[in-house]
């Protein structure tokens, strides 16, 4: 039986990833449900009218988006702490922590900007004001989010490349996700790069679940995986 001192005392990474994805998904699905599936229009006048008519949907989306920033930040802190606990050297864990904290803050700022769009005085302003605020919210939650999120993924993937931590497949997947995330910055200059932001988000969610299920919680499990790389630890997900 693994000694208590040999097991990382942080929360389950897999659980945190599931909570984050569930709350984030609820913010999107809930808003669409309340708004009866009506998407945000692209024209200025219709855009301002949308936020006035569907203020409830916008508010709940903002609340849940803000709530999702919490498990994301805790995930980043726990991941960096566990990598250090398992013996990861170099700046990787701290880069991951910085990236996760920045992504969490960007999510919170995007939620605050989104919530402001539901205020009556904002809706009564000129369509140009509404458009600027909506554009800011999208920029914070889009490129503003995925660029630092890529640092979380890249820093943790490289730090976890040591034997016994993360598999080579997960390392490669993490580096691809990081590349997509950093390229998402181009979306600030060209709408043609917006699909990169969506891809980086999707790949990032998969990566969170994967690393949450795979990264050992105890030093003993890490040593076992390093000694027997081809053997799956039966309690790996339970330990996550």
Secondary structure, 3 states (H helix, E strand, C coil): CCCHHHECCCCCHHHHHHHHHHHHHHHHHHHHHHCCCCCCCCCHHHHHHHHHHCHHHHHHHHHHHHHHHHHHHHHHHHHHHHHHHCCCCCCHHHHHHHHHHHHHHHHHHHHHHHHHCCCHHHHCCCHHHHHHHHHHHHHHHCHHHHHHHHHHHHHHHHHCCCCCCCCHHHHHHHHHHHHHHHHHHHHHCCHHHHHHHHHHHHHHHHHHHHHHHHCCCEHHHHHHHHHCCCCCCCCHHHHC
